[in-house]
Amino acid sequence: MADDLFKALADSTRRTILDELAERSGQTLFEICSRLSVKHQLGISRQAVSQHLAVLETAGLVETRREGRCKFHDLNTAPLRLIAERWPTPDPPGPEKSTS
């Protein structure tokens, strides 16, 4: 799972898609494409965005749900928390407590 996660995060376009879903989760492919084009000036095809979303979904960062004919994409940050918990940082040494 970690390999898929790091692969998904390695691409700047996929990180931009995640930023957009963090700002407003539950977007359709059309909405994501529109925001990438208008807000980020990315001239990217719907097919390319769809492929990026598939990589993000494989990594568990995007979940989809269908309502009628519409497919909505939601951000899932749980895999990021799992990675952060994988390498916990040790507690920094603190000042010695005085016994006075």
Residue, then its C-alpha position, 0 to 999 in steps of 0.5 A: m500500500a505504501d508504494d501506491l501511496f508514494k507513487a500517487l503523491a509523486d506527481s504534481t498534478r495528482r497533488t493538485i487534484l488532492d488540494e482541490l478535493a481537500e478544498r471541496s470534496g465530492q466533485t465530479l470529473f467535470e468539476i475537477c477538470s473545470r477547476l484544474s483548467v480555470k484555477h490552475q491553468l492546467g490544459i489536461s484532458r478529461q481522460a488524463v484526469s480520469q487516469h490520475l484519479a484512478v491512481l489516487e483511488t488505487a492508493g486509497l486517497v480518493e473514494t468514489r460514490r455513485e448517485g444516479r449517473c453521476k460519480f463523485h470523488d471524495l478525499n480520504t486522508a486515512p492512508l496519510r495518517l497510516i504513513a505518519e504513524r509508521w515512523p513516529t518521532p521519539d519524544p524530545p528530551g526535556p529538562e530534568k525535573s527538579t526535586s526541590 
